[in-house]
């Protein structure tokens, strides 16, 4: 049962460092002509077809044996050029909404990326707490989605993430749920709770807590002062990085108007200003500036951040949106890169009203941990852009949520009733945990909610009457026969939330009882949203190697997810099902033994297939005489 509660100047010293001019790359027309010639030659047969085929095979085998860095560089250059001429956009004459686009296919070697160079922080999963000893759980909310998007990319490339690196809360909050909007003149978000049997363990229950921020149409966002801080170092050269970034930001700028200001700072071996306060409706200038960016050099992210904040302060809009949008693969490798200094700068500017949003691109040297922490300290959110569809989701469909903060320092505290609840565990939010006393301390930072954002948290808990506790009872303590009488027999927990309005420094308190009679007896009776959230968290726990899933596997996960697709207008839930099945298949293949010896006998290995041009011979006709 679900319970709802209502209470333009370029100042770069050497612009050619960043703007691509006549660099010898063939034009799209020339490339198309070369492609037609190649297709024509391939289509032409001849007497030498068989010989050419054999020669081509030998050459391919030789190339396969060579580990040439030169080939890798040529491949990256080709991907960059292909991305530049692909995915064209047509914009309306007034620079408004995108009228249409075509998405280029991903290169075949898109997956050829060494994962060992990426940086994903391992989390120690939350354990099972005894309600009689530690009845209070406190944490900060989180609206990031980067962990789900990076997981999606890995699975599509045939890799499982390292155990413990998936942030389950970011998987949960990637999806929208049908929580009610808050009432007018009330808190900026609504609160919903739902209680049903857990799919993970037969004798436990699952509690869902949901928050929904009020919606704000794009037309009511107000003026925006945006500074794009763009990484154009050499590591950004591949098609899934800088070219995708350029197209993604075109989608964003197409939503802006004359009241908005856009600045662009780029950084590589040095940092420079490409645009200084351009008008949001100057589509031609914005598009040209983005299209002329090219990648090269090492990464000096610290210097770029300093310049970006300087521009944000220069064009600061009182009572408006003032935000730096950092887009990078997270590879900060030279220059002022001291993490503590970066955090201090970001927190200082956050207090002055300038937020930070981080957009991650690419894999290979990706620093997921840094991107998540920078956004956390900058009162912003972190998203990972792996496709143009994800760029549209974050920068078009959810633009209000990405840019406009409706509540800050949002904290959740749940007190469980030991008379009814023996044990509980919070699923996810490991790096968002707060001390119990932090809940009432307004100086302790917490997460933000954007307009229209939804936040979901799950607790798995065990009722006292269920028995089968994971923890032994204490020898010393309050007598169970008398000590439990002081507790309510109708409430399983008490939920409290604190938040601040964007311009305030003092928090406000919300509180709600969670009643025993709001639970349902069967999981099938819970809402589609509840069961789908349980499925999403279930996949995250399976990938993390959780020790607390005793009656749950990929088979049960598939049944649960497919039964809870509900209303899925954008297809994100159906996409999740496909990723879930891919993860199950990879997990199963990883468990298969690998045969390391082969029976060579008199046959070559690998087997030599007959050439396509070689005629098949009939064993009953050894001379290959023509049959009449």
C-alpha positions in Angstrom: 0.0 0.0 0.0 1.4 3.4 -1.0 1.0 6.3 1.4 1.3 9.9 0.1 2.1 12.9 2.3 1.3 16.5 1.4 2.5 19.1 3.8 31.8 37.5 -27.4 35.2 37.9 -27.3 38.0 35.4 -27.9 40.8 36.0 -25.5 43.0 33.0 -26.2 46.6 34.0 -26.8 46.8 31.4 -29.6 43.3 30.6 -30.9 44.6 28.0 -33.2 45.3 25.8 -30.2 41.6 25.3 -29.8 40.0 26.2 -33.1 40.3 23.7 -35.9 41.2 25.4 -39.2 42.6 23.9 -42.3 44.2 20.9 -40.8 44.3 18.6 -43.8 41.3 16.4 -42.8 39.3 15.4 -45.9 35.9 17.1 -46.3 32.7 15.1 -46.0 32.3 15.3 -49.8 35.7 13.9 -50.5 35.2 11.1 -48.0 31.9 10.2 -49.6 33.6 10.1 -53.1 36.4 7.9 -51.8 33.8 5.6 -50.2 32.0 5.3 -53.6 35.2 4.4 -55.4 36.0 1.8 -52.8 32.6 0.2 -53.1 32.8 0.2 -56.9 36.2 -1.6 -56.8 34.9 -4.1 -54.3 32.0 -4.9 -56.5 34.1 -5.6 -59.6 35.2 -9.2 -60.0 37.9 -10.6 -62.2 40.3 -13.5 -62.8 42.5 -12.4 -60.0 39.7 -12.4 -57.4 40.9 -15.5 -55.7 44.5 -14.4 -55.6 43.5 -11.0 -54.3 41.4 -12.6 -51.6 44.3 -14.8 -50.4 46.7 -11.9 -50.4 44.2 -9.8 -48.5 43.8 -12.6 -45.9 47.6 -12.8 -45.5 47.8 -9.1 -45.1 45.0 -9.0 -42.5 46.8 -11.7 -40.5 50.0 -9.7 -40.5 48.2 -6.6 -39.4 46.5 -8.5 -36.6 49.9 -9.5 -35.2 51.3 -6.0 -35.2 50.6 -3.8 -32.2 51.0 -0.5 -33.9 50.4 2.7 -32.0 50.3 4.5 -35.3 47.2 2.5 -36.3 45.5 3.4 -33.1 46.1 7.1 -33.7 44.8 6.9 -37.3 41.7 5.1 -36.0 41.0 7.8 -33.4 41.4 10.5 -36.1 39.0 8.7 -38.4 36.4 8.4 -35.6 36.7 12.1 -34.8 36.1 13.0 -38.5 33.3 10.6 -38.8 31.6 12.0 -35.7 32.0 15.6 -37.1 30.2 14.8 -40.4 27.5 12.6 -38.7 24.5 13.4 -36.6 23.6 16.7 -38.3 21.0 18.9 -36.7 18.4 21.3 -38.1 17.3 24.1 -35.9 14.4 26.5 -36.3 15.2 29.9 -37.6 14.8 31.5 -34.1 17.3 29.2 -32.5 14.7 27.4 -30.5 13.8 23.7 -30.3 15.6 21.1 -32.3 13.5 20.1 -35.3 15.2 16.8 -36.1 18.4 14.9 -36.0 20.0 11.7 -37.3 22.2 9.7 -35.0 25.4 8.2 -36.4 26.2 4.6 -35.6 28.9 4.0 -33.1 32.3 2.8 -34.6 33.0 -0.9 -34.5 36.0 -0.4 -32.2 33.9 1.6 -29.8 34.3 -1.2 -27.2 38.1 -1.6 -27.6 38.9 0.3 -24.4 41.0 -0.9 -21.5 38.9 -0.7 -18.4 41.9 -0.9 -16.0 42.7 2.7 -16.5 39.3 3.9 -15.3 38.8 5.1 -11.7 35.7 3.8 -10.0 35.6 3.9 -6.2 34.6 0.7 -4.4 32.0 1.2 -1.7 31.6 -0.9 1.4 28.0 -1.9 1.3 25.7 -1.0 4.2 25.3 -3.8 6.8 22.3 -5.0 8.8 21.6 -2.8 11.7 19.8 -4.0 14.9 16.9 -1.7 15.6 17.2 -2.1 19.3 20.8 -0.9 19.3 21.0 1.6 16.5 17.4 2.6 15.7 18.2 5.7 13.7 19.5 5.9 10.1 20.6 9.2 8.6 21.8 10.1 5.1 21.8 12.8 2.4 19.7 12.5 -0.7 21.4 12.1 -4.1 20.0 12.8 -7.6 23.1 11.8 -9.6 22.6 9.3 -12.4 26.2 8.8 -13.7 26.6 5.3 -12.2 23.7 3.8 -14.2 24.9 5.4 -17.5 28.4 4.1 -17.1 27.1 0.7 -16.2 25.0 0.7 -19.3 28.0 1.4 -21.4 30.1 -1.3 -19.9 27.3 -3.9 -20.4 26.9 -2.9 -24.0 30.6 -3.4 -24.5 30.5 -6.9 -22.9 32.0 -6.0 -19.5 30.7 -6.3 -15.9 31.7 -3.5 -13.5 34.1 -4.3 -10.7 32.2 -5.5 -7.7 31.3 -2.8 -5.2 31.6 0.1 -7.7 28.0 0.4 -8.7 26.1 3.1 -6.7 22.7 1.6 -6.4 21.0 5.0 -5.5 22.1 6.4 -8.8 20.5 3.5 -10.6 17.3 4.0 -8.7 17.2 7.8 -9.4 17.9 7.4 -13.1 14.2 6.4 -13.5 11.1 8.5 -13.0 8.3 7.3 -10.7 4.7 8.3 -10.4 5.0 10.2 -7.1 2.5 13.0 -6.6 3.4 16.6 -7.0 3.6 18.7 -3.8 0.7 20.8 -2.9 0.8 24.5 -3.5 2.2 26.7 -0.7 3.7 23.5 0.9 7.2 22.0 0.9 8.9 22.1 -2.5 8.7 18.3 -2.7 6.1 15.6 -1.8 6.9 12.5 0.3 5.6 9.0 -0.4 6.2 5.7 1.5 5.3 2.2 0.5 5.8 -1.1 2.3 5.6 -4.6 0.8 7.4 -8.0 1.1 11.0 -8.0 0.0 11.8 -9.9 -3.2 15.4 -10.5 -1.9 14.6 -12.5 1.2 11.5 -14.4 2.0 11.1 -13.3 5.6 11.8 -9.6 5.1 10.0 -6.5 4.1 10.9 -3.6 1.7 10.2 0.0 2.6 10.3 2.6 -0.2 10.7 6.3 0.5 10.0 8.6 -2.5 10.4 12.4 -3.0 9.1 14.4 -5.9 10.0 18.0 -6.5 7.6 20.5 -8.1 7.8 20.9 -11.8 8.9 24.1 -13.5 8.4 24.6 -17.3 11.4 25.7 -19.2 9.7 28.9 -20.0 9.6 29.8 -16.3 13.2 29.0 -15.5 14.3 32.6 -15.6 17.6 34.0 -16.8 20.6 31.7 -16.9 24.3 32.4 -16.7 26.0 29.3 -18.0 29.7 28.7 -18.3 30.8 25.6 -20.3 34.1 24.4 -19.0 35.2 22.0 -21.7 38.1 19.6 -21.7 39.8 19.7 -25.1 43.0 17.7 -24.1 44.3 14.9 -26.3 42.4 12.3 -24.3 39.1 13.8 -25.5 39.8 13.1 -29.2 37.8 9.9 -29.7 34.3 10.0 -31.1 32.5 9.3 -27.8 34.1 12.2 -26.1 34.6 15.7 -27.7 32.5 15.2 -30.8 29.6 13.8 -28.7 30.1 16.7 -26.2 29.8 19.2 -29.0 26.6 17.8 -30.3 25.2 17.5 -26.7 25.8 21.2 -26.0 24.2 22.2 -29.2 21.1 20.5 -27.9 21.4 22.6 -24.7 22.0 25.9 -26.3 19.0 25.4 -28.6 16.8 25.7 -25.5 18.2 29.1 -24.5 16.8 32.6 -25.1 18.0 36.2 -25.3 17.9 36.6 -21.5 20.6 33.9 -21.1 24.3 34.3 -21.2 26.8 31.6 -22.3 30.6 31.6 -21.9 33.0 28.9 -23.0 36.3 28.1 -21.3 38.5 25.3 -22.8 41.5 23.7 -21.2 44.3 21.5 -22.3 48.0 22.3 -21.7 46.7 25.8 -20.9 43.3 27.3 -20.4 41.6 30.0 -22.5 38.3 31.8 -23.1 36.5 31.1 -26.3 33.2 32.9 -25.6 32.7 35.6 -23.0 29.0 36.2 -22.2 27.4 35.5 -25.6 23.6 35.9 -25.9 21.7 32.7 -25.5 19.7 33.2 -28.7 22.9 33.9 -30.8 22.7 30.4 -32.2 25.1 31.0 -35.0 27.9 32.2 -32.7 27.3 29.4 -30.2 27.2 26.7 -32.8 30.3 27.9 -34.6 32.3 28.2 -31.4 31.4 24.6 -30.4 32.1 23.1 -33.9 35.6 24.6 -34.1 36.9 23.0 -31.0 39.5 20.3 -31.4 41.4 18.0 -29.0 45.1 18.1 -28.3 47.5 18.4 -25.4 47.5 17.3 -21.7 44.9 18.3 -19.2 45.1 21.4 -16.9 41.7 21.2 -15.3 42.5 23.3 -12.2 43.4 26.4 -14.2 40.2 26.0 -16.4 38.0 25.8 -13.3 39.5 29.1 -12.0 38.8 30.9 -15.2 35.3 29.4 -15.5 34.3 30.8 -12.0 35.8 34.2 -12.9 33.4 34.4 -15.9 30.5 33.1 -13.9 31.1 35.9 -11.4 31.5 38.5 -14.2 28.1 37.7 -15.7 26.4 36.8 -12.4 22.6 37.1 -12.6 20.9 37.9 -9.2 18.0 35.6 -8.5 18.9 33.7 -11.7 20.6 30.4 -12.6 24.4 30.8 -12.3 26.2 27.5 -13.1 29.4 26.1 -14.4 29.0 23.0 -16.5 32.1 20.9 -16.5 32.4 18.4 -19.4 35.4 16.0 -19.3 36.6 12.5 -19.2 37.9 13.3 -15.7 41.6 13.1 -16.7 43.2 15.8 -14.6 46.9 15.0 -15.0 48.9 18.3 -15.1 48.8 21.8 -13.6 47.0 22.8 -10.4 45.3 19.5 -9.6 45.4 19.3 -5.8 42.0 17.8 -4.9 41.6 19.7 -1.7 42.3 23.0 -3.4 39.7 22.2 -6.1 37.1 21.3 -3.5 37.8 24.4 -1.5 37.3 26.6 -4.6 34.1 24.8 -5.6 32.6 25.1 -2.1 33.5 28.8 -1.8 31.8 29.6 -5.1 28.8 27.5 -4.2 28.3 29.7 -1.2 28.3 32.7 -3.5 25.5 31.2 -5.6 27.4 29.5 -8.4 26.7 25.8 -8.8 28.7 23.1 -10.6 27.3 20.4 -12.8 29.6 17.6 -14.2 29.1 15.8 -17.4 31.3 12.7 -18.0 32.3 11.4 -21.4 34.1 8.3 -22.6 36.0 5.5 -21.0 39.6 4.4 -20.9 41.0 7.0 -18.5 37.7 8.0 -17.0 37.6 9.3 -13.4 34.0 8.5 -12.2 34.9 9.1 -8.5 36.2 12.7 -9.2 33.2 13.6 -11.3 30.8 12.5 -8.6 32.6 14.3 -5.8 33.0 17.6 -7.7 29.3 17.8 -8.4 28.5 16.8 -4.8 30.6 19.7 -3.4 29.3 22.1 -6.0 25.5 21.8 -5.3 25.0 20.2 -8.7 24.4 16.8 -10.2 26.6 14.4 -12.1 25.5 12.7 -15.3 27.4 10.5 -17.7 26.8 11.0 -21.4 27.4 7.8 -23.4 24.9 8.5 -26.3 23.1 11.3 -27.9 19.9 10.0 -26.4 21.4 10.4 -23.0 22.4 13.9 -23.8 18.8 14.7 -24.9 17.5 13.2 -21.6 19.8 15.2 -19.4 20.0 18.5 -21.3 16.6 18.8 -23.0 14.0 16.6 -21.3 15.3 17.2 -17.8 16.8 20.7 -18.3 14.8 22.2 -15.5 16.0 19.5 -13.1 19.6 19.9 -14.3 19.8 23.6 -13.9 17.2 24.8 -11.3 17.6 23.9 -7.7 14.4 24.0 -5.6 15.8 22.7 -2.3 19.2 22.2 -0.9 20.9 20.3 1.9 18.1 17.7 2.0 18.6 15.1 4.6 16.6 12.0 5.5 16.4 10.4 9.0 14.4 7.2 9.8 13.9 6.0 13.3 12.8 2.3 13.4 10.5 1.0 16.1 12.4 -1.9 17.9 9.0 -3.3 19.1 8.1 -4.2 15.6 11.4 -4.1 13.6 14.3 -6.2 14.7 16.8 -5.4 11.9 17.1 -3.1 8.8 19.6 -2.1 6.1 19.7 0.9 3.8 20.3 -0.2 0.2 22.8 2.2 -1.4 23.7 5.7 -0.3 27.0 4.4 1.2 28.9 7.6 0.5 26.0 9.7 1.5 25.8 8.5 5.1 25.5 11.1 7.9 26.0 11.0 11.6 22.8 11.1 13.6 23.7 14.5 15.0 24.3 15.9 11.5 20.6 15.8 10.8 20.0 18.9 13.0 23.2 20.6 12.1 22.5 23.2 9.4 26.3 23.6 8.8 26.5 20.0 7.5 26.2 19.9 3.7 23.8 17.5 1.9 22.2 17.0 -1.5 20.0 19.1 -3.7 16.8 18.5 -5.5 16.1 20.1 -8.9 12.7 21.0 -10.3 10.9 17.8 -11.2 13.5 15.5 -9.7 12.5 12.3 -8.0 14.5 10.7 -5.2 14.0 7.1 -4.1 15.5 5.2 -1.1 14.9 1.6 -0.1 15.2 -0.1 3.3 15.0 -3.9 3.7 13.8 -4.7 7.2 12.7 -7.7 9.3 9.8 -7.7 11.7 10.4 -9.0 15.2 7.8 -11.7 14.7 9.7 -13.1 11.7 12.6 -14.5 13.8 15.7 -15.7 11.8 17.7 -12.7 12.9 21.1 -12.1 11.3 22.4 -10.8 14.7 22.2 -12.6 18.0 20.2 -11.0 20.8 22.1 -9.2 23.5 22.6 -10.9 26.9 22.3 -7.6 28.7 19.7 -4.9 28.1 16.1 -4.0 28.5 13.8 -6.9 29.2 11.9 -7.8 26.1 8.6 -8.3 28.0 8.5 -4.9 29.6 10.8 -2.7 27.5 8.8 -3.0 24.4 5.7 -1.6 25.9 6.9 2.0 25.6 6.9 1.7 21.8 4.0 2.1 19.5 2.4 -1.0 18.2 1.0 0.8 15.1 4.1 2.5 13.7 7.1 0.6 12.3 9.2 3.8 11.8 9.2 7.6 12.0 10.4 9.5 9.0 12.0 13.0 9.3 13.4 15.2 6.5 15.2 18.5 6.7 15.7 20.9 3.8 16.6 24.6 3.0 15.1 26.8 0.3 17.8 27.9 -2.1 18.2 31.4 -0.6 17.9 30.3 3.1 20.5 29.2 5.6 18.1 27.7 8.2 16.5 24.3 7.6 12.9 23.3 7.9 11.6 20.0 9.3 9.1 17.6 7.9 8.0 14.4 9.8 5.7 11.5 9.0 4.9 8.2 10.8 5.1 5.0 8.8 2.3 2.7 9.9 2.2 -1.0 10.0 -1.2 -1.2 8.4 0.0 0.5 5.2 1.8 -2.7 4.2 0.5 -5.3 1.7 0.9 -9.0 2.3 2.1 -10.0 -1.2 4.7 -8.4 -3.4 2.4 -8.6 -6.4 0.0 -6.2 -4.6 2.6 -3.4 -4.5 2.6 -0.8 -7.2 4.5 -1.1 -10.5 6.9 1.6 -9.4 7.7 -0.2 -6.2 8.4 -3.5 -7.9 10.5 -1.8 -10.7 12.5 0.1 -8.1 13.1 -3.2 -6.3 14.3 -4.8 -9.6 16.7 -1.9 -10.3 18.2 -2.1 -6.8 18.3 -5.9 -7.2 20.5 -5.7 -10.3 22.8 -3.2 -8.6 23.2 -5.5 -5.6 23.8 -8.6 -7.8 26.5 -6.7 -9.7 28.1 -5.5 -6.5 28.2 -9.0 -5.1 25.9 -8.3 -2.2 25.9 -10.8 0.7 22.3 -10.1 1.6 20.4 -11.6 -1.3 19.5 -15.1 -0.1 16.5 -15.8 -2.3 17.2 -13.7 -5.3 19.0 -14.3 -8.6 18.9 -13.2 -12.2 15.9 -15.4 -13.0 13.8 -13.9 -10.2 15.1 -10.5 -11.2 13.9 -10.9 -14.8 10.4 -12.0 -13.7 10.2 -9.0 -11.3 11.4 -6.4 -13.8 9.2 -7.6 -16.6 6.1 -7.6 -14.4 6.6 -3.9 -13.5 7.3 -2.1 -16.7 4.2 0.0 -16.3 3.9 3.3 -18.3 7.2 3.7 -20.1 6.9 6.5 -22.6 10.6 6.9 -23.3 11.5 3.2 -23.2 14.0 3.5 -20.3 12.4 0.6 -18.4 12.5 -1.7 -21.4 16.1 -0.7 -22.0 16.8 -1.7 -18.4 15.4 -5.2 -19.1 17.7 -5.6 -22.0 20.7 -4.5 -19.9 19.6 -6.9 -17.1 19.5 -9.8 -19.6 23.0 -8.8 -20.9 24.4 -8.7 -17.4 23.0 -12.2 -16.7 24.5 -13.6 -20.0 27.9 -12.1 -19.2 27.8 -13.4 -15.7 26.9 -16.9 -16.9 29.7 -16.8 -19.6 32.2 -15.7 -17.0 31.5 -18.9 -15.0 32.1 -21.2 -17.9 35.4 -23.1 -17.8 37.9 -22.1 -20.5 39.5 -24.9 -22.5 43.2 -24.1 -22.6 44.3 -27.1 -24.7 43.2 -28.2 -28.1 43.5 -31.5 -30.1 45.7 -30.3 -32.9 46.0 -33.8 -34.7 46.8 -33.1 -38.3 44.5 -30.1 -38.7 45.8 -26.5 -38.5 44.5 -24.2 -35.8 42.7 -21.9 -36.3 40.9 -23.9 -39.1 41.5 -22.6 -42.6 38.2 -21.8 -44.2 37.9 -22.1 -47.9 38.0 -18.9 -49.8 34.7 -17.6 -51.1 36.0 -17.7 -54.6 37.1 -21.3 -54.5 34.5 -23.8 -55.9 33.2 -26.6 -53.7 34.3 -30.0 -54.8 32.1 -33.1 -54.9 33.9 -36.0 -53.1 32.1 -38.5 -55.4 33.5 -36.5 -58.4 37.2 -36.1 -57.6 38.0 -34.7 -61.1 35.3 -32.1 -60.6 33.8 -33.0 -64.0 30.8 -31.1 -65.0 27.6 -33.0 -64.4 25.2 -33.4 -67.1 
